[in-house]
Amino acid sequence: MSIGFDYTNMMASVLGPERGISEAELEGLRPRAEAIHRDLLVRREEGFLPFYELPFDKGPVDAVLTLAGELCRQFENVVVLGIGGSALGTLALFRALCPLHHNFLPRKERGGGLRLFVLDNVDPVGVSETLDLLAPAETVFLVISKSGSTVETMSQFSIALDWVSRSVGTSFRDHFVLVTDPVSGALRKLAADEGYRSCSIPEGVGGRFSLFTPVGLLPLALAGVDIRALLAGAASMAERVTLENFRENPAYLNAALQYLAYGKGLRISVMMPYSDRLRDLADWFRQLWAESLGKKVDLQGNLVHVGPTPVKALGTTDQHSQVQLYMEGPFDKVVTFLSPDDYGCDLAIPSLAGASGLAYLEGHTLAELIRCEQQATAVTLTQNGRANCTLSLPAVTPESVGALIYMLEIQTLFAGGLFGVNPLDQPGVEEGKDFTYALMGRPGYEEKKEEFSRAFQRQSRYLL
Ligand SMILES: O=P(O)(O)OC[C@H]1O[C@](O)(CO)[C@@H](O)[C@@H]1O
């Protein structure tokens, strides 16, 4: 499944030397690129980067499909309880691969799949409104957490347990599947002690790299997505993204371009799908890029405060919102368009009787219009000296999005090497979590609570 990558409008020959990237700059990265490649190979062989192998691991897929078959026979609705990497991939692919009205279709027209809901926030309105839509007896919850302790997910789990138990009584456990670490964490212990059904997230696969594990595969299979095709798409990309020559490897090359652009002050990385179906992929990528590359210290422990800021935009919608800034504002962005060659359906634009000056639209289609708008935006950005590139998919299918996701994961890993940071941790997120635990009264966090009070007082001096 070939993903196209047009990076012409990133290059100095088009943009000029100040913000464009020259051949010499790219070639100058070659020794580092080769060293990073060799390091990745070694770590992969030693088993430290298991997500590389996920598209080829048939065992977990068979287990997921068996469990999905069982659950589909028992339930009508599936609710994912999870956040970050435990939710964003599912949301992105549900939007990409199921019709917008999936949850409103009769079961047969959903290919036998369940209605799918994802609760990734703890806003009481969102949680209660979702539960109000559902009948407990017909609903299964997937509690997805690699750590098994994320406060948002655990709170949702408690609420859902109570909600289901009050309705179905002692059989409440049948309504939950716990997706978590194979050995450690509170959820794994609960699965063992209380006999909940469970699935494992392979060791060494962090949340934001876990879409091809039961984290994404189980909910998507339950919704009726062809997960074998998704993995086949990822597998088809695997050879390209492991080529040592970084000029032939789209993942390495895009990481290199983004890295060099960052060095020229283009520190904001906009992902702009021209496709409603691909719109939430930019949310998934935002976490991947932000948590992996946004770091205070490099691998040697030097203070670096590095990382491109990922931004989401949608074509054509954001042409009438953010694009003014992209065209005329600071020179600090790279725009990556996601563009399907084939939208899978089209609508002809009929004549608008009585409207003057609109006759030119007649005989054209919406697919033509959205394609023209993407090209027009790319050309105008370039004329204004703004870096942009396009990742194109033949069509939005399980195979093509599987390939794209795998490419972006490897791109992120390689970019970690270029930025000199560990792309697999997220220490900055933990600091805020500690204050939340302290405020919610978790034992052992008493000192943190005092620290919070002092800081909060200092920070609340200007109150209107
Ligand atoms: O799967 P878990 O452990 O609940 O974590 C959820 C999310 O929280 C983080 O650990 C921090 O935000 C993410 O990296 C992760 O995807």
The ligand as a Tripos MOL2 file, in Angstrom:
@<TRIPOS>MOLECULE
LIG
   16    16     1     0     0
SMALL
NO_CHARGES

@<TRIPOS>ATOM
      1 O1         -2.3810    3.7140   29.2810 O.co2     1 LIG1
      2 P1         -2.1890    4.5190   30.5360 P.3       1 LIG1
      3 O2         -1.1260    3.9730   31.4140 O.co2     1 LIG1
      4 O3         -3.4850    4.6830   31.2620 O.co2     1 LIG1
      5 O4         -1.6960    5.9590   30.1130 O.3       1 LIG1
      6 C1         -2.4900    6.8420   29.3950 C.3       1 LIG1
      7 C2         -1.6520    7.9590   28.8440 C.3       1 LIG1
      8 O5         -1.0170    8.6510   29.9060 O.3       1 LIG1
      9 C3          0.3340    8.9420   29.5730 C.3       1 LIG1
     10 O6          1.1400    8.0460   30.2560 O.3       1 LIG1
     11 C4          0.7590   10.3080   29.9840 C.3       1 LIG1
     12 O7         -0.0840   11.2590   29.4960 O.3       1 LIG1
     13 C5          0.3940    8.6940   28.0600 C.3       1 LIG1
     14 O8          1.6850    8.4780   27.6170 O.3       1 LIG1
     15 C6         -0.5050    7.5230   27.9480 C.3       1 LIG1
     16 O9         -0.8900    7.2700   26.6290 O.3       1 LIG1
@<TRIPOS>BOND
     1     1     2 2
     2     2     3 1
     3     2     4 1
     4     2     5 1
     5     5     6 1
     6     6     7 1
     7     7     8 1
     8     7    15 1
     9     8     9 1
    10     9    10 1
    11     9    11 1
    12     9    13 1
    13    11    12 1
    14    13    14 1
    15    13    15 1
    16    15    16 1
@<TRIPOS>SUBSTRUCTURE
     1 LIG1         1 GROUP 0 **** ****
